[in-house]
Each structure stands twice: as C-alpha cells, then as structure tokens.
Amino acid sequence: MSKFNICLSGPVGTGKTSALRTIPAAGRPLAVLATEPGIDAILAHDNALCHWSYIPPATEDWDVLTKNATLLNTMSNDQLQKMQGMNKQQYRQFLDVLGTCANFECDVCGKPFGPIDRLPPEWTFAIDGLSGLSKMSMDLVVGGKPIASQPDWGAAMNNLERFIGKCTADIRCNFVLISHLDRELDEITGGTKLMMSTLGRKLAPKLPRFFDEVVLCVRRGRTFYWSTTDNSADLKARRLPFGDELPPDFAPLLKGQIP
C-alpha cells in the first residue's frame, strides 16, 4: 500500500493529537513538528519510535502591542492596510519550520534525521497543527502590522498552500496534519460546512484535495471517535471505511504497508 496523507480535524479536546500515540504503539516510527504547546504531555519520547520538535508561533512584546494599539486608535483602516510589514525580522517562525523540515532534529534526544522528504516509508511525519502554521505564514508576510491587506492575505495563503502541497506530494512517508475547525461557505452548494481552520475563506475548501483522508474527530462523553460520514463537515475517505464511530487508531492505515 502506498503512503497516506490524512488530516485530523476537530474542536479542542477531541483527541486529535492523542491519536498519534497509536502510531508508535503499532511499532512504526513517528516524527512530529508541533506548533502548539504540550506535545511532551501527550506523547512519550522513544529513541526508536517517537520524536518531536516544537516551534511556537511568535508572540508580541508589550511595547509592540502598545504600538499597534496606538496605531489602531489613531489611523484609519485604509492607512493601516497600506503600511509595510512591521518588524518582520522578528517573525521568522515559518522559516524555522522550513529549516526543521530540511533537517528534522528531536528536541528531546537531539538526534538529527535529515530532511523529512527522505524519511523512510515506514515513518509518519505529523504537523500539530494547521492553526499555528497559518499564523506563522501570515506573520512571515506582515510581521507585526496590525491589519493585513488583501495582497497580504493572498501571499500568506499561497505560501501555506505550497507548503502543504510539498508535504503531501514529495515526502515518501505518511503525512498527518492536525487542524481545528471553522464553519465556512461551501460555494458549490451555497450552504456552510465545517472545514479546516486556516487563512481566509478561499484556502480551506482547496486543502482536502491534497489528502486521502479528511477525518472529523469527535468526543461523546469520555469516548473518542473518528467520523468519515458527518454531513456537517467537509470529509473524505479512501482507505478508511465510512462510519460515524470509527476507533481513533492509525493501525488500520498502517497495516499492510511495510512488514
């Protein structure tokens, strides 16, 4: 079986990141690039099977927040949008992501594994998650600028789309993207659907085409499920069965790939 590209999407607390545990539990190595804190509380480092690198999005110092608040208070939205990007040299986290992808190094053991597109096929590379990547892509374009212009949005969206296309098309191993949800307009049906939370309204509907599986993560009481059939969400299933209460387990996808 060829590699799989899967997006796990869902609200906070629906077991998206926790599901990654089932990959090393199945005896397959996992590398995670985390953009949200707490990865070390969810995954157990294992020299053979589980490694991660954490890159948080930029946060503003108090003086930057004060400067932006002053600009918002004294300038029109039109004036703010025409400003050039501010302090962009302090918003290079997306470049750090690219550097980590070019040579993945574990935060815990410090072991380098080389470029993610050269990881062996039995590996899985995961990004947790899309919300952090989206902020980094916008920060790369505007820095600390308080309001982004339409061209700024377009540049940030194009940059992020190209990155996801690279991860899904060029790496040899399995790829997992973890995403929150937003309700967006479905321009084909005219209704709204739950889609991956990312930049703007145009990018989210484009992203499912990169993936074999787009899965909704659900919690009912204390039990976690994957759904591939929820009509309220923009979902996709090729290898996974259609169902509303699938176990949140990567083992069925990994089975039969590599002995």
N, C-alpha and C positions, 0 to 999 in steps of 0.2 A: 504494500500500500504506500502511496506517495505521502509526502508531508501534508499536514493540515494547517490551515490558518483559521483561528477561531477568535471571535470577540465575545467575551462575557460582559453583559451589560445588566445594570440593575440599580435600585436605590441603595443607599448606605445600609449596611447590616444584613445583606442578603447572601453573604458567603462567597463573594466573588474571589477575593484573594485567598481565602481559606481553601477553596477548591484546588489551588495549586499544590497543596500538600499531597494530593493523590498521585502526582507525577513521580516524585521520588519514592513514594510508597509502592509504586508499581515497578521500582527498580530502574527508572530512567532518569538521567541527569537533567537538572533544571538550572537555568541562569535567569535571574530577574533583575530588570532595571526598574527601580522604584522611584516614583516621583511624589509619593505620599509617605508620611512617617508611619512607623510601627511595623515595618516588614519583619523586623527581628523578633517581634512578639507573636507573629503568625507562623513563620517558617523556622525550622531548625536547621542550622548550618550543618552540612555534611561534606567532608573533603571530597567524597566521590560523587555525591548526588545533588547537592543543593548549595548554590552560591548566589549572592546578590550584591548590587551596587546601588546606593541611594543618592539621588541628585534632587534636592528640593528646588522648587521654583523660587525666584527672587522675592524677597520681602523688602519693603521700603523703610528707610530710617525715618525718625520723627521729623527731621528737617525737610526731607523730601515730601512727606505727607503734608507738612505745613505749607511748603512752597506750592504744591498742587492745589491745596485748598484755597490759597490766596489767589491763584490764577483763576480757579473756578468762580471765585467771588468777584473778580474784577474784570474779567474778559468775557466776550460773547462766545458761544459755542462755535460759531464760524471762525473766529480768530484762533481759538484753541486748536481746531482741526487743521488749520493751515500752518501750525507750528511744526518745526522739525522735531525729530525724535530727541528726547532728553536723556542725558547720562547713559547712552546706550552701552558704553563700555562696562557698566555695572550690571548689565542684563544679558549675560552671555551663557546662561544655563543651557540653552538649546545646543550651543556649540559644545558644551560639556557632554551632553547626550551623544552627539555625533562622535566625540572623542572616545567615549566609553564603548560605543558600538564598533569603532575601529580597533579597539583593543580592550576587551572586557576584562576587568580586574575585580576580584572579590574583595569587598570591604572587610570581611572577617579574617580570611587567611592570607590576603594579599596576592593570591596566585593569579597570574595573567593567563588568559585563554585565547588571546588573539582576536581577530575580527569576528563578529557574530555571524557573518556570512560564510565563515569557514568552520563553524562548529559542526561536528559530525552529525549525520542524520538522526542518530538516536537521541540527541539532545532536544530540549524545548527551551526556547527563549521567550520570556514573557515581559511585557511592559505594564506596570501598575502605577499610573494609569493615564488614560487619554486626557483627563481634565488638567493634570499637571503639564503634559506635553502641549496642550492648547495654549495655556498661559505662557509657557516658555516661548512658543512660536510668535505670539503677539508681542511679548516683551522684546524679542530679538529685533522686531521691526520698529517699535515705538519707544522702547526704553521706558522712562518714567513719564512720558507725555500723558496728560490726564484724559484726553479724548482722542480716539483713533479716527482717522478719516476713512472714507470708502476705499481709496487705494491701499491704505494701511491694512484694512481687513482683507482685501484681496491678496496682498502679498503674503500675509501670515497664513491664510487658508491654503494658498498654493504651496507654500513651503511645507506645511504639515501633510498635505495630501501626497506630495512627492516622497516624504519620509515613510509614510505608511505603505505606499506602493513599493518602496525599496525593501521594506521588511517582509512584505508578503510575497514578493516575486523573486528576490535574489538570495535570501538565506536558504541553506539546504535543510535546516532543521525545522521542527514545528514552531509555529509562532502563535502566541496568545496575547491579545490586547484586552485590558480590563477598562471598562467605561462606566460612568454614571449615565443617567438618562435625562432627556428633555423631551417635552411634547412639542413636536414640530409639524408644520403643514405638509401634508402629502400632496404635492402639486398634480399628481396623476388622478387621484380620487377626489381631491378637493377637501378631504377631511383631515383630521390630525392623527398622528401616531407617535408612540414613544420611540425615540431614536437615540443614537449615541450622542452624548453631550459633548459638543465641540464648538469651534468658532463659527459664528454666523448661522444662517438658515440654509445656505446652499451646500455646505460641505457634508453635513450629516447624511442626507439621502444618497450621497455618492459613495460613502465608505463601505456599505455592505457588499458591493461588487468585488472588493478585494478579498473577501473572506469566504471560506467554505461553509462555516457555521457562524450564525449570529444568534446567541442564546440569551434568553431572559432569565436572570437569577431571581428566585422567589423565596421568601420565608413565610411559612404558615405556622404560627406558634413557635415551637422550638425546632421545627423540621425545615430543612433547606431542600429546594428542588431546582432543576433546570427545566425551562419550558421552551419548546420549539413551535408551539401552536397558538400562543396567546394572540388573539386578533387585535389587541390594543397596541402591539409593538411591531416594529419592522424587523422580522426574524427570517432566518434562513437555515436550512438543514440539508446536508448532502450525505454525510456518513451517519450522523446521529438519527435515531428514529423520531418520528413525530409523536409528541406527547406533552402533557402538561405537568407531569410529576416524575420527570427523569431524575435518577440519582446524580448529584453533582460530582461526577467522577470522570477523570480523563482516561481511565483504564480501557473502556471500550474503543476509544480512538487510538490508543497506543497499541492495542492488541493486534498482533499480526504484522506490525510494521517492521520490527527488527527483532530477531530472536535474542 
